[in-house]
Amino acid sequence: MVTIRDVEVILTAPAGSNLVVVKVHTSEPGLYGLGCATFTQRYLAVRAAVLEHLKPLVLGRDVDRIEDLWHTMMVNGYWRNGPVLNNAIAGLDIALWDIKGKRAGMPLYDLLGGRCRPAAAVYRHADGQDVKQVEDRVRAFAESGVGHIRVQMSGYGGAAIAPAVPEAVPPAAHATALYDPRRYTRSALAVLEHIRGVFGDRLEIIHDVHERLTPTLAVEFARECEKLRLFYLEDALAPEDLEWFARLRQVCTTPLAMGELFNHPREWTPLITGQQIDYLRMHLTQMGGLTPARKVTAMAELHGIRTAWHGPGDVSPVGHALNVHLDLASPNFGIQEFCGFPPAIYEAFPGAPEQRGGLLYVSDRPGLGVDLDEKQAARYPCNPGVVTWTQCRWPDGSPARP
Ligand code: MG
């Protein structure tokens, strides 16, 4: 029996975002696995959860019993779920899948049933301060072969939208984005119409509301987007407003994507069984790793829902590799979000996924196919301090969802 001999947590930020990687060492010399546990805004809490609580629980256990260990880790603290615990569990869970792939001599996609496609189609983010800047960025991606592009203006519609009453807004240090829902919907529609007009139907367009609208305004906005034939509209509603998806569905054909904030089965299950969305977008570590993700993927397939896993800069290359392995093995894969990797990422994470044209490829080596060069990773320490980008405000100065 091969057992868990040690568990390490490596913190690194080669591309600026704080990343959390779990390394599980086994009783077999030289055999280890890597997992992503990145909750970038609370990375030290995740490290403590792994090292102080989960590591003592799993030491000496059989590396092959992933399902058993996942459930053991989830209930061991009695209270379950939550982003810190789910990410910590995911780090170990993914590392164990990596180990299983290495032991089998198979890339992870083969363990999951084998590839349905050679690579995963990606969507990239085109953002700008004005319509022209957005158009230029969309064109650059389109010319490089990317067929799916997320179109935004001013981040999530905050920075360039001046509040109606600036004197009501708290000091600038505490307000990184000022956000007016009505102005946002008008400016978003204008840029989306412009891009559709310029590029016609040769481009698939995505837009992310980032849960910044009231439910009624979200319904209005999704209806106005109908004529733009979006690939999907993302996070039109907040997790707190999930019941509104049923109403949205009844009045509008705009495809809907949701899930990056989810960390409990009660959030995704009703949306799947009710067929209320078109794309599932969970952050695979935030939902607890591959063990729950592969079940939810199969459940979605049976309900005609496709996947579009969360793939921003605050997922480690280990997590991105997991996304792609699951994409390749899932018949109901839809699209993969990707932000591109700078050279520093490839130095610290040899074997990280590579984008060519509009497709993302993973290594065919056994397991996830990504390694970690700890010397290189140590050159990029994490950035401590208070998170600022989440400190958004409504026009009257009150706190808003980021
Ligand atoms: Mg999003």
Boltz pocket constraint, residues with backbone or C-beta under 6 A from the ligand:
constraints:
  - pocket:
      binder: B
      contacts: [[A, 208], [A, 210], [A, 234], [A, 235], [A, 260]]
      max_distance: 6.0
